[in-house]
């Protein structure tokens, strides 16, 4: 007899990257081979519509838990401060010798740290005990068997200009892992920044 149990949902909280920020990455999109031909790694590029800043990875939860997560977001995750993100440079994480990710790194600031702490406090069961490092994941890397592994570096011509934006939108995403890459579906979108006007 088939099981009636619904499949779990793989969730995370993030903010979508603005379109003008994506446009500033065009030199990288046009010259990807400058990175790929350094050798030894296969790049899986994140689709432009999936680029985002991750606030909290929740992981797999039962469908009935999603309503509680949404309610907590709507009641707890609206901030009276403007949330500034400044993205400054491309980098391989953890490093160029053993790269797993290509990211657009950001600078931390007191406002970001306050927001991160509030999100972790709202969901302590999912929070990791490590500092928040703002970044946009651009590609995931896997070693190619039989090839010499290069110490990867970012060519200066591919380095985008620093980009700053005030985050206004938050999303609760469902992540579906497909053979062609992850598909991110927003289950909830809300305004993170709310300013009370004086009476």
KOLVEX-257252 format. One line per 5 residues: number of its first residue (from 1); their letters; for each residue x, y, z of N, C-alpha, C, O, CB. Coordinates in nm, 3 decimals, m for minus. Glycine has a CB too. Layout:
N
NUM> a> X Y Z X Y Z X Y Z X Y Z X Y Z  ...
This chain:
199
1> xxxxx> 0.085 m0.120 0.000 0.000 0.000 0.000 0.088 0.124 0.000 0.176 0.135 0.085 m0.096 0.001 0.123  0.068 0.219 m0.094 0.157 0.335 m0.101 0.145 0.422 0.022 0.038 0.434 0.081 0.127 0.417 m0.225  0.258 0.485 0.060 0.259 0.572 0.175 0.191 0.704 0.142 0.205 0.756 0.032 0.403 0.597 0.222  0.116 0.759 0.240 0.049 0.887 0.222 0.134 1.003 0.272 0.091 1.118 0.269 m0.085 0.887 0.293  0.254 0.972 0.319 0.340 1.076 0.373 0.388 1.169 0.261 0.437 1.123 0.157 0.460 1.014 0.446
6> xxxxx> 0.374 1.299 0.283 0.416 1.396 0.184 0.568 1.413 0.188 0.627 1.404 0.296 0.345 1.531 0.206  0.631 1.439 0.073 0.777 1.458 0.074 0.814 1.584 0.150 0.737 1.680 0.157 0.830 1.466 m0.070  0.934 1.583 0.207 0.981 1.697 0.282 1.014 1.814 0.190 1.032 1.797 0.069 1.104 1.660 0.365  1.020 1.933 0.249 1.053 2.055 0.176 1.192 2.100 0.218 1.224 2.104 0.337 0.949 2.167 0.202  1.276 2.134 0.121 1.410 2.184 0.147 1.404 2.337 0.138 1.384 2.392 0.030 1.516 2.124 0.046
11> xxxxx> 1.420 2.405 0.252 1.392 2.548 0.259 1.513 2.630 0.300 1.604 2.581 0.367 1.281 2.573 0.356  1.514 2.756 0.258 1.611 2.853 0.309 1.552 2.992 0.298 1.459 3.016 0.220 1.747 2.844 0.233  1.607 3.084 0.378 1.564 3.224 0.378 1.671 3.306 0.306 1.790 3.295 0.339 1.540 3.276 0.523  1.631 3.386 0.210 1.728 3.465 0.135 1.667 3.593 0.082 1.550 3.623 0.108 1.784 3.384 0.021  1.747 3.668 0.008 1.702 3.789 m0.060 1.753 3.785 m0.203 1.872 3.762 m0.225 1.752 3.917 0.014
16> xxxxx> 1.666 3.806 m0.302 1.710 3.799 m0.442 1.805 3.913 m0.477 1.792 4.025 m0.427 1.590 3.803 m0.535  1.901 3.881 m0.563 1.996 3.983 m0.609 1.926 4.075 m0.710 1.861 4.025 m0.802 2.121 3.916 m0.673  1.937 4.207 m0.695 1.871 4.298 m0.788 1.922 4.281 m0.931 2.034 4.236 m0.955 1.892 4.442 m0.744  1.837 4.318 m1.026 1.871 4.300 m1.167 1.993 4.382 m1.208 2.073 4.336 m1.289 1.753 4.337 m1.254  2.008 4.504 m1.153 2.124 4.584 m1.194 2.254 4.524 m1.142 2.359 4.544 m1.203 2.109 4.727 m1.144
21> xxxxx> 2.248 4.450 m1.031 2.368 4.380 m0.983 2.403 4.266 m1.077 2.520 4.242 m1.105 2.346 4.327 m0.839  2.302 4.196 m1.125 2.327 4.088 m1.221 2.392 4.143 m1.348 2.479 4.079 m1.407 2.195 4.015 m1.256  2.348 4.263 m1.390 2.406 4.325 m1.510 2.554 4.354 m1.492 2.631 4.346 m1.588 2.331 4.454 m1.546  2.594 4.388 m1.370 2.735 4.418 m1.345 2.823 4.294 m1.354 2.945 4.304 m1.358 2.752 4.483 m1.210  2.760 4.176 m1.355 2.835 4.049 m1.367 2.851 4.004 m1.512 2.906 3.897 m1.537 2.764 3.940 m1.287
26> xxxxx> 2.805 4.084 m1.607 2.811 4.043 m1.747 2.953 4.011 m1.795 2.969 3.914 m1.869 2.753 4.151 m1.832  3.057 4.089 m1.756 3.193 4.049 m1.800 3.229 3.907 m1.757 3.294 3.834 m1.831 3.296 4.147 m1.744  3.186 3.869 m1.637 3.212 3.733 m1.592 3.134 3.633 m1.675 3.188 3.529 m1.713 3.176 3.718 m1.444  3.007 3.662 m1.703 2.925 3.571 m1.782 2.983 3.551 m1.922 2.977 3.442 m1.977 2.783 3.623 m1.792  3.040 3.659 m1.979 3.093 3.652 m2.115 3.231 3.585 m2.123 3.271 3.538 m2.229 3.102 3.791 m2.173
31> xxxxx> 3.303 3.580 m2.010 3.441 3.530 m2.012 3.462 3.416 m1.912 3.569 3.405 m1.851 3.538 3.644 m1.983  3.362 3.333 m1.895 3.374 3.225 m1.798 3.492 3.132 m1.827 3.552 3.076 m1.736 3.246 3.144 m1.795  3.523 3.118 m1.956 3.629 3.026 m1.992 3.763 3.067 m1.933 3.851 2.983 m1.917 3.641 3.015 m2.142  3.780 3.195 m1.901 3.905 3.239 m1.839 3.925 3.171 m1.703 4.038 3.149 m1.661 3.906 3.392 m1.822  3.816 3.140 m1.636 3.824 3.065 m1.510 3.831 2.915 m1.535 3.913 2.845 m1.476 3.703 3.098 m1.421
36> xxxxx> 3.745 2.867 m1.623 3.732 2.723 m1.643 3.858 2.660 m1.702 3.890 2.545 m1.672 3.615 2.693 m1.732  3.929 2.735 m1.787 4.045 2.676 m1.853 4.170 2.673 m1.765 4.274 2.624 m1.806 4.076 2.752 m1.981  4.159 2.727 m1.642 4.272 2.714 m1.549 4.297 2.567 m1.514 4.408 2.529 m1.479 4.246 2.795 m1.420  4.191 2.484 m1.524 4.211 2.340 m1.520 4.180 2.273 m1.388 4.203 2.328 m1.280 4.348 2.310 m1.554  4.126 2.151 m1.401 4.109 2.063 m1.286 3.972 2.063 m1.220 3.945 1.981 m1.133 4.207 2.097 m1.185
41> xxxxx> 3.884 2.157 m1.261 3.755 2.169 m1.194 3.642 2.191 m1.294 3.658 2.257 m1.397 3.759 2.284 m1.093  3.528 2.134 m1.260 3.407 2.158 m1.338 3.322 2.261 m1.265 3.294 2.247 m1.146 3.327 2.025 m1.361  3.281 2.365 m1.336 3.200 2.474 m1.280 3.053 2.447 m1.309 3.014 2.425 m1.424 3.243 2.611 m1.338  2.971 2.450 m1.206 2.825 2.447 m1.223 2.773 2.587 m1.187 2.771 2.625 m1.070 2.756 2.334 m1.133  2.733 2.662 m1.289 2.699 2.802 m1.271 2.555 2.817 m1.223 2.465 2.749 m1.271 2.720 2.880 m1.400
46> xxxxx> 2.536 2.907 m1.128 2.401 2.938 m1.080 2.330 3.022 m1.185 2.386 3.119 m1.236 2.407 3.013 m0.942  2.207 2.985 m1.216 2.130 3.061 m1.315 2.102 3.202 m1.262 2.081 3.219 m1.142 1.997 2.989 m1.349  2.101 3.303 m1.350 2.082 3.442 m1.304 1.957 3.461 m1.218 1.960 3.536 m1.121 2.074 3.534 m1.423  1.848 3.394 m1.253 1.725 3.411 m1.177 1.734 3.350 m1.037 1.648 3.375 m0.953 1.608 3.349 m1.252  1.837 3.269 m1.012 1.853 3.204 m0.882 1.954 3.275 m0.791 1.972 3.233 m0.677 1.896 3.061 m0.901
51> xxxxx> 2.019 3.380 m0.838 2.120 3.447 m0.758 2.056 3.516 m0.638 1.956 3.587 m0.652 2.199 3.548 m0.842  2.113 3.494 m0.521 2.051 3.545 m0.399 2.154 3.554 m0.287 2.261 3.493 m0.292 1.934 3.455 m0.356  2.119 3.631 m0.186 2.192 3.636 m0.060 2.121 3.543 0.037 2.001 3.559 0.061 2.201 3.783 m0.003  2.192 3.447 0.094 2.133 3.354 0.190 2.145 3.408 0.331 2.254 3.444 0.376 2.199 3.216 0.181  2.032 3.415 0.400 2.032 3.454 0.542 2.039 3.333 0.633 2.110 3.333 0.734 1.908 3.537 0.574
56> xxxxx> 1.964 3.229 0.597 1.960 3.109 0.684 1.918 2.989 0.601 1.816 2.992 0.533 1.862 3.130 0.803  2.000 2.883 0.608 1.961 2.757 0.545 1.885 2.674 0.648 1.939 2.639 0.753 2.086 2.679 0.491  1.761 2.643 0.617 1.676 2.569 0.710 1.693 2.419 0.690 1.702 2.344 0.787 1.528 2.609 0.691  1.697 2.375 0.565 1.711 2.233 0.537 1.576 2.167 0.515 1.477 2.234 0.485 1.784 2.165 0.650  1.573 2.036 0.529 1.452 1.959 0.500 1.357 1.959 0.619 1.396 1.927 0.732 1.489 1.815 0.463
61> xxxxx> 1.233 1.996 0.593 1.130 1.998 0.697 1.004 1.932 0.642 0.985 1.924 0.521 1.100 2.143 0.744  0.920 1.886 0.731 0.791 1.831 0.691 0.700 1.943 0.641 0.709 2.055 0.691 0.724 1.756 0.810  0.615 1.916 0.543 0.530 2.023 0.488 0.448 2.096 0.594 0.426 2.216 0.582 0.437 1.966 0.385  0.403 2.025 0.696 0.321 2.090 0.798 0.400 2.190 0.882 0.341 2.273 0.950 0.259 1.986 0.887  0.534 2.182 0.879 0.615 2.278 0.953 0.629 2.411 0.879 0.664 2.512 0.940 0.753 2.219 0.978
66> xxxxx> 0.601 2.412 0.750 0.621 2.534 0.670 0.531 2.647 0.718 0.573 2.762 0.719 0.595 2.505 0.523  0.408 2.616 0.758 0.316 2.721 0.803 0.370 2.792 0.927 0.360 2.914 0.938 0.177 2.662 0.833  0.428 2.716 1.019 0.487 2.776 1.138 0.607 2.863 1.105 0.626 2.968 1.166 0.527 2.669 1.235  0.688 2.819 1.010 0.803 2.898 0.966 0.757 3.029 0.905 0.813 3.135 0.933 0.889 2.819 0.865  0.655 3.022 0.820 0.601 3.143 0.758 0.546 3.238 0.863 0.569 3.359 0.855 0.492 3.107 0.657
71> xxxxx> 0.475 3.186 0.959 0.419 3.273 1.064 0.529 3.342 1.144 0.518 3.460 1.176 0.330 3.191 1.159  0.635 3.269 1.176 0.746 3.328 1.249 0.813 3.437 1.166 0.846 3.543 1.219 0.849 3.221 1.288  0.832 3.413 1.039 0.891 3.515 0.951 0.807 3.642 0.953 0.860 3.752 0.968 0.905 3.461 0.807  0.677 3.627 0.937 0.589 3.744 0.926 0.581 3.824 1.055 0.558 3.945 1.051 0.451 3.700 0.884  0.600 3.758 1.168 0.589 3.830 1.296 0.723 3.876 1.350 0.728 3.973 1.425 0.524 3.741 1.399
76> xxxxx> 0.833 3.809 1.312 0.963 3.838 1.373 1.063 3.906 1.280 1.152 3.977 1.328 1.022 3.711 1.422  1.052 3.888 1.151 1.161 3.928 1.062 1.127 4.052 0.979 1.141 4.052 0.857 1.195 3.814 0.969  1.084 4.156 1.047 1.070 4.288 0.988 1.154 4.383 1.073 1.141 4.386 1.196 0.918 4.334 0.980  1.241 4.460 1.008 1.344 4.534 1.079 1.326 4.685 1.062 1.292 4.731 0.954 1.483 4.493 1.031  1.349 4.763 1.170 1.334 4.908 1.162 1.457 4.979 1.104 1.460 5.102 1.097 1.304 4.963 1.298
81> xxxxx> 1.557 4.903 1.064 1.679 4.961 1.009 1.691 4.928 0.861 1.637 4.828 0.814 1.803 4.909 1.086  1.761 5.014 0.789 1.789 4.985 0.649 1.903 4.882 0.643 2.004 4.897 0.712 1.826 5.115 0.569  1.885 4.781 0.562 1.979 4.669 0.557 2.071 4.689 0.437 2.031 4.666 0.323 1.904 4.532 0.548  2.192 4.732 0.463 2.288 4.762 0.356 2.380 4.644 0.333 2.441 4.591 0.426 2.370 4.888 0.390  2.389 4.603 0.206 2.484 4.499 0.164 2.578 4.561 0.062 2.534 4.623 m0.035 2.410 4.374 0.104
86> xxxxx> 2.708 4.543 0.084 2.809 4.592 m0.010 2.893 4.473 m0.055 2.966 4.413 0.024 2.899 4.703 0.054  2.881 4.439 m0.183 2.957 4.330 m0.244 3.084 4.388 m0.305 3.078 4.486 m0.379 2.873 4.255 m0.351  3.198 4.326 m0.274 3.325 4.392 m0.307 3.416 4.315 m0.403 3.487 4.378 m0.481 3.399 4.416 m0.183  3.416 4.182 m0.399 3.513 4.111 m0.484 3.470 3.967 m0.505 3.392 3.911 m0.427 3.653 4.115 m0.421  3.522 3.906 m0.612 3.504 3.764 m0.636 3.610 3.686 m0.560 3.722 3.733 m0.541 3.510 3.731 m0.787
91> xxxxx> 3.573 3.565 m0.516 3.669 3.482 m0.443 3.627 3.336 m0.454 3.510 3.304 m0.473 3.678 3.525 m0.294  3.726 3.249 m0.442 3.699 3.106 m0.430 3.695 3.070 m0.282 3.782 3.110 m0.205 3.807 3.022 m0.506  3.593 2.993 m0.244 3.582 2.945 m0.106 3.601 2.796 m0.103 3.546 2.728 m0.190 3.446 2.984 m0.043  3.676 2.739 m0.007 3.747 2.812 0.098 3.875 2.882 0.050 3.922 2.976 0.114 3.782 2.717 0.209  3.931 2.835 m0.063 4.049 2.901 m0.119 4.070 2.849 m0.261 3.999 2.760 m0.307 4.176 2.876 m0.031
96> xxxxx> 4.169 2.906 m0.330 4.194 2.868 m0.468 4.256 2.731 m0.485 4.251 2.674 m0.595 4.281 2.967 m0.531  4.314 2.675 m0.379 4.375 2.543 m0.389 4.275 2.430 m0.374 4.291 2.323 m0.433 4.483 2.528 m0.286  4.170 2.454 m0.296 4.064 2.354 m0.278 3.928 2.422 m0.294 3.849 2.424 m0.200 4.074 2.283 m0.138  3.901 2.476 m0.410 3.779 2.556 m0.427 3.653 2.470 m0.433 3.649 2.367 m0.500 3.790 2.640 m0.555  3.552 2.513 m0.363 3.420 2.450 m0.371 3.315 2.545 m0.425 3.217 2.503 m0.488 3.378 2.400 m0.233
101> xxxxx> 3.337 2.676 m0.401 3.242 2.777 m0.446 3.317 2.894 m0.509 3.428 2.928 m0.468 3.154 2.826 m0.329  3.253 2.956 m0.607 3.292 3.088 m0.654 3.186 3.184 m0.604 3.068 3.167 m0.634 3.307 3.094 m0.811  3.227 3.286 m0.527 3.129 3.375 m0.464 3.164 3.520 m0.493 3.278 3.555 m0.524 3.123 3.352 m0.313  3.062 3.604 m0.483 3.078 3.748 m0.480 3.070 3.787 m0.334 2.962 3.788 m0.275 2.969 3.823 m0.568  3.184 3.819 m0.275 3.192 3.844 m0.132 3.140 3.982 m0.095 3.151 4.078 m0.172 3.335 3.828 m0.084
106> xxxxx> 3.084 3.989 0.025 3.040 4.116 0.078 3.113 4.152 0.206 3.177 4.067 0.268 2.892 4.114 0.102  3.101 4.276 0.245 3.159 4.324 0.370 3.055 4.315 0.481 2.938 4.347 0.461 3.210 4.471 0.355  3.099 4.271 0.596 3.008 4.271 0.710 2.996 4.413 0.766 3.083 4.497 0.746 3.058 4.173 0.820  2.885 4.437 0.834 2.865 4.565 0.901 2.769 4.544 1.017 2.702 4.441 1.022 2.809 4.674 0.801  2.761 4.638 1.112 2.677 4.616 1.231 2.531 4.588 1.198 2.466 4.509 1.267 2.686 4.736 1.321
111> xxxxx> 2.476 4.653 1.094 2.338 4.629 1.057 2.315 4.487 1.010 2.218 4.422 1.050 2.295 4.725 0.951  2.404 4.437 0.924 2.392 4.299 0.877 2.404 4.200 0.991 2.329 4.102 0.999 2.499 4.269 0.771  2.498 4.225 1.080 2.517 4.134 1.193 2.394 4.132 1.283 2.356 4.027 1.335 2.640 4.175 1.274  2.330 4.248 1.300 2.209 4.255 1.382 2.096 4.175 1.318 2.025 4.102 1.386 2.165 4.401 1.403  2.079 4.190 1.187 1.975 4.116 1.116 2.002 3.966 1.125 1.911 3.888 1.152 1.969 4.160 0.968
116> xxxxx> 2.127 3.926 1.103 2.162 3.783 1.110 2.133 3.726 1.247 2.079 3.616 1.259 2.309 3.763 1.075  2.168 3.800 1.353 2.142 3.751 1.489 1.992 3.736 1.514 1.949 3.640 1.578 2.203 3.847 1.593  1.913 3.830 1.463 1.768 3.823 1.484 1.709 3.703 1.412 1.621 3.636 1.465 1.701 3.953 1.436  1.756 3.675 1.292 1.706 3.560 1.217 1.744 3.430 1.288 1.661 3.339 1.299 1.761 3.561 1.072  1.867 3.421 1.335 1.909 3.302 1.408 1.829 3.284 1.536 1.794 3.172 1.573 2.058 3.308 1.440
121> xxxxx> 1.799 3.395 1.605 1.722 3.387 1.728 1.580 3.341 1.702 1.519 3.274 1.785 1.721 3.523 1.799  1.526 3.377 1.585 1.391 3.335 1.550 1.384 3.187 1.516 1.281 3.123 1.532 1.339 3.418 1.433  1.497 3.132 1.468 1.502 2.990 1.428 1.626 2.922 1.487 1.713 2.879 1.412 1.502 2.977 1.273  1.635 2.913 1.621 1.756 2.857 1.681 1.780 2.711 1.644 1.894 2.664 1.646 1.748 2.869 1.831  1.675 2.639 1.611 1.690 2.497 1.577 1.760 2.476 1.443 1.807 2.366 1.415 1.555 2.430 1.573
126> xxxxx> 1.767 2.581 1.361 1.832 2.570 1.230 1.961 2.651 1.221 2.037 2.636 1.124 1.736 2.615 1.122  1.987 2.735 1.318 2.101 2.827 1.310 2.233 2.755 1.332 2.242 2.662 1.412 2.085 2.939 1.412  2.335 2.799 1.259 2.471 2.749 1.277 2.550 2.848 1.361 2.531 2.969 1.352 2.540 2.726 1.140  2.639 2.795 1.443 2.718 2.879 1.533 2.845 2.925 1.462 2.955 2.880 1.493 2.754 2.802 1.663  2.827 3.016 1.366 2.942 3.074 1.297 2.904 3.212 1.247 2.786 3.240 1.226 2.987 2.983 1.179
131> xxxxx> 3.002 3.299 1.227 2.972 3.436 1.186 2.903 3.440 1.050 2.927 3.356 0.964 3.099 3.520 1.182  2.818 3.540 1.032 2.752 3.562 0.905 2.851 3.624 0.807 2.912 3.727 0.836 2.628 3.651 0.922  2.866 3.561 0.690 2.955 3.612 0.585 2.871 3.640 0.461 2.838 3.548 0.386 3.070 3.509 0.554  2.836 3.766 0.438 2.749 3.797 0.323 2.818 3.762 0.192 2.935 3.796 0.171 2.710 3.945 0.323  2.745 3.695 0.104 2.802 3.657 m0.025 2.690 3.611 m0.119 2.580 3.577 m0.076 2.907 3.546 m0.007
136> xxxxx> 2.721 3.611 m0.246 2.634 3.557 m0.349 2.709 3.439 m0.412 2.818 3.458 m0.465 2.595 3.667 m0.456  2.652 3.321 m0.408 2.715 3.206 m0.474 2.691 3.214 m0.624 2.576 3.219 m0.669 2.660 3.072 m0.417  2.800 3.214 m0.700 2.792 3.224 m0.846 2.811 3.089 m0.914 2.752 3.065 m1.020 2.896 3.321 m0.896  2.893 3.001 m0.855 2.918 2.870 m0.915 2.964 2.774 m0.807 3.024 2.813 m0.707 3.024 2.879 m1.029  2.934 2.647 m0.830 2.985 2.539 m0.745 3.086 2.459 m0.826 3.067 2.435 m0.945 2.869 2.447 m0.693
141> xxxxx> 3.195 2.417 m0.760 3.303 2.351 m0.830 3.321 2.208 m0.781 3.306 2.179 m0.662 3.433 2.429 m0.813  3.354 2.119 m0.874 3.387 1.981 m0.840 3.516 1.943 m0.914 3.533 1.978 m1.030 3.271 1.884 m0.877  3.607 1.871 m0.845 3.731 1.829 m0.912 3.701 1.734 m1.028 3.611 1.650 m1.020 3.826 1.761 m0.812  3.777 1.748 m1.133 3.766 1.657 m1.246 3.874 1.551 m1.234 3.993 1.582 m1.222 3.778 1.732 m1.382  3.832 1.427 m1.238 3.927 1.316 m1.220 4.026 1.312 m1.336 3.992 1.333 m1.452 3.851 1.181 m1.211
146> xxxxx> 4.150 1.285 m1.298 4.254 1.268 m1.398 4.316 1.396 m1.448 4.406 1.393 m1.532 4.200 1.195 m1.513  4.272 1.510 m1.397 4.329 1.637 m1.440 4.408 1.700 m1.327 4.375 1.687 m1.209 4.219 1.733 m1.487  4.515 1.769 m1.366 4.595 1.841 m1.268 4.514 1.955 m1.209 4.450 2.031 m1.283 4.725 1.894 m1.331  4.516 1.968 m1.078 4.437 2.070 m1.010 4.517 2.199 m1.002 4.621 2.205 m0.936 4.395 2.023 m0.869  4.468 2.303 m1.067 4.534 2.433 m1.063 4.501 2.505 m0.933 4.399 2.477 m0.869 4.493 2.518 m1.184
151> xxxxx> 4.587 2.597 m0.895 4.557 2.690 m0.786 4.479 2.805 m0.849 4.539 2.896 m0.908 4.689 2.740 m0.712  4.347 2.802 m0.838 4.263 2.894 m0.912 4.276 3.037 m0.861 4.291 3.061 m0.741 4.118 2.850 m0.906  4.269 3.131 m0.954 4.276 3.273 m0.921 4.177 3.348 m1.008 4.138 3.300 m1.114 4.420 3.329 m0.941  4.135 3.467 m0.962 4.041 3.550 m1.035 4.118 3.647 m1.123 4.189 3.732 m1.070 3.946 3.626 m0.938  4.108 3.638 m1.256 4.173 3.737 m1.342 4.118 3.877 m1.314 3.997 3.893 m1.300 4.153 3.702 m1.493
156> xxxxx> 4.203 3.977 m1.304 4.155 4.113 m1.274 4.047 4.162 m1.369 3.960 4.239 m1.329 4.271 4.210 m1.278  4.051 4.118 m1.495 3.953 4.165 m1.593 3.811 4.119 m1.560 3.714 4.178 m1.607 3.990 4.115 m1.732  3.799 4.016 m1.478 3.667 3.963 m1.444 3.612 4.021 m1.314 3.497 3.997 m1.279 3.673 3.813 m1.434  3.693 4.096 m1.242 3.649 4.147 m1.112 3.547 4.259 m1.131 3.580 4.363 m1.189 3.771 4.197 m1.029  3.423 4.240 m1.083 3.323 4.347 m1.099 3.350 4.463 m1.005 3.422 4.449 m0.906 3.182 4.291 m1.075
161> xxxxx> 3.292 4.577 m1.038 3.299 4.691 m0.947 3.220 4.660 m0.821 3.126 4.581 m0.823 3.246 4.820 m1.016  3.259 4.723 m0.712 3.184 4.705 m0.587 3.039 4.748 m0.609 3.011 4.843 m0.683 3.249 4.786 m0.471  2.950 4.678 m0.544 2.807 4.704 m0.561 2.740 4.709 m0.424 2.762 4.622 m0.340 2.740 4.594 m0.650  2.658 4.811 m0.402 2.586 4.826 m0.276 2.436 4.831 m0.302 2.390 4.892 m0.399 2.631 4.953 m0.201  2.361 4.766 m0.214 2.216 4.780 m0.223 2.153 4.766 m0.085 2.202 4.695 0.002 2.157 4.676 m0.319
166> xxxxx> 2.039 4.837 m0.069 1.962 4.827 0.054 1.858 4.717 0.034 1.767 4.729 m0.048 1.895 4.964 0.092  1.874 4.610 0.111 1.785 4.495 0.096 1.647 4.531 0.149 1.632 4.576 0.263 1.842 4.372 0.171  1.547 4.512 0.066 1.410 4.537 0.109 1.325 4.410 0.108 1.228 4.400 0.183 1.346 4.640 0.021  1.361 4.314 0.023 1.278 4.194 0.006 1.345 4.071 0.067 1.463 4.046 0.047 1.250 4.170 m0.143  1.266 3.995 0.140 1.309 3.864 0.187 1.221 3.758 0.125 1.105 3.783 0.093 1.303 3.856 0.341
171> xxxxx> 1.276 3.639 0.108 1.200 3.528 0.050 1.226 3.401 0.129 1.338 3.374 0.172 1.237 3.507 m0.099  1.122 3.324 0.148 1.136 3.185 0.192 1.133 3.100 0.067 1.030 3.091 m0.001 1.024 3.143 0.296  1.246 3.038 0.037 1.258 2.960 m0.086 1.247 2.810 m0.058 1.292 2.761 0.045 1.392 2.990 m0.156  1.185 2.741 m0.153 1.195 2.596 m0.158 1.297 2.560 m0.264 1.289 2.609 m0.377 1.057 2.529 m0.187  1.391 2.475 m0.229 1.496 2.433 m0.321 1.471 2.290 m0.366 1.465 2.198 m0.285 1.636 2.446 m0.254
176> xxxxx> 1.457 2.272 m0.497 1.442 2.139 m0.556 1.567 2.107 m0.637 1.600 2.179 m0.731 1.314 2.131 m0.646  1.635 2.000 m0.599 1.758 1.962 m0.668 1.725 1.878 m0.790 1.675 1.766 m0.778 1.854 1.885 m0.572  1.753 1.933 m0.908 1.725 1.867 m1.035 1.857 1.834 m1.105 1.959 1.895 m1.076 1.636 1.956 m1.125  1.855 1.737 m1.198 1.978 1.706 m1.272 2.037 1.827 m1.345 2.158 1.835 m1.363 1.951 1.596 m1.373  1.951 1.919 m1.386 1.999 2.038 m1.457 2.040 2.150 m1.363 2.086 2.255 m1.408 1.892 2.088 m1.551
181> xxxxx> 2.025 2.129 m1.232 2.059 2.231 m1.134 1.944 2.257 m1.040 1.832 2.211 m1.064 2.101 2.360 m1.203  1.970 2.330 m0.935 1.867 2.359 m0.835 1.763 2.455 m0.891 1.795 2.546 m0.968 1.931 2.417 m0.708  1.638 2.433 m0.852 1.528 2.522 m0.886 1.476 2.581 m0.757 1.438 2.509 m0.665 1.414 2.446 m0.964  1.476 2.715 m0.749 1.432 2.785 m0.628 1.293 2.845 m0.651 1.273 2.923 m0.744 1.535 2.896 m0.588  1.199 2.807 m0.566 1.062 2.856 m0.576 1.028 2.936 m0.451 1.030 2.881 m0.342 0.963 2.739 m0.594
186> xxxxx> 0.996 3.065 m0.464 0.958 3.144 m0.346 0.822 3.098 m0.291 0.722 3.098 m0.363 0.952 3.295 m0.381  0.819 3.058 m0.166 0.693 3.025 m0.099 0.634 3.146 m0.030 0.513 3.153 m0.006 0.714 2.913 0.002  0.719 3.243 0.002 0.676 3.364 0.070 0.773 3.476 0.033 0.894 3.455 0.030 0.670 3.344 0.225  0.720 3.592 0.003 0.801 3.711 m0.018 0.747 3.821 0.072 0.625 3.842 0.078 0.800 3.756 m0.168  0.836 3.890 0.143 0.790 3.994 0.235 0.890 4.108 0.240 1.007 4.094 0.204 0.768 3.936 0.376
191> xxxxx> 0.841 4.223 0.286 0.926 4.341 0.298 0.999 4.335 0.431 0.936 4.334 0.537 0.842 4.472 0.287  1.133 4.330 0.426 1.213 4.315 0.547 1.231 4.446 0.622 1.246 4.447 0.744 1.348 4.258 0.513  1.228 4.558 0.548 1.256 4.687 0.608 1.126 4.765 0.625 1.055 4.790 0.527 1.357 4.768 0.523  1.095 4.802 0.747 0.972 4.877 0.773 1.007 4.997 0.861 1.063 4.980 0.969 0.864 4.788 0.840  0.972 5.115 0.815 0.998 5.237 0.891 0.865 5.292 0.940 0.774 5.318 0.861 1.074 5.343 0.804
196> xxxx> 0.855 5.309 1.070 0.733 5.368 1.127 0.735 5.519 1.110 0.834 5.585 1.144 0.718 5.331 1.277  0.627 5.574 1.057 0.619 5.719 1.041 0.567 5.781 1.170 0.482 5.723 1.237 0.527 5.755 0.922  0.618 5.900 1.206 0.572 5.963 1.329 0.425 6.000 1.323 0.372 6.032 1.217 0.654 6.086 1.358  0.359 5.995 1.439 0.218 6.032 1.445 0.202 6.182 1.425 0.090 6.233 1.426 0.155 5.989 1.580
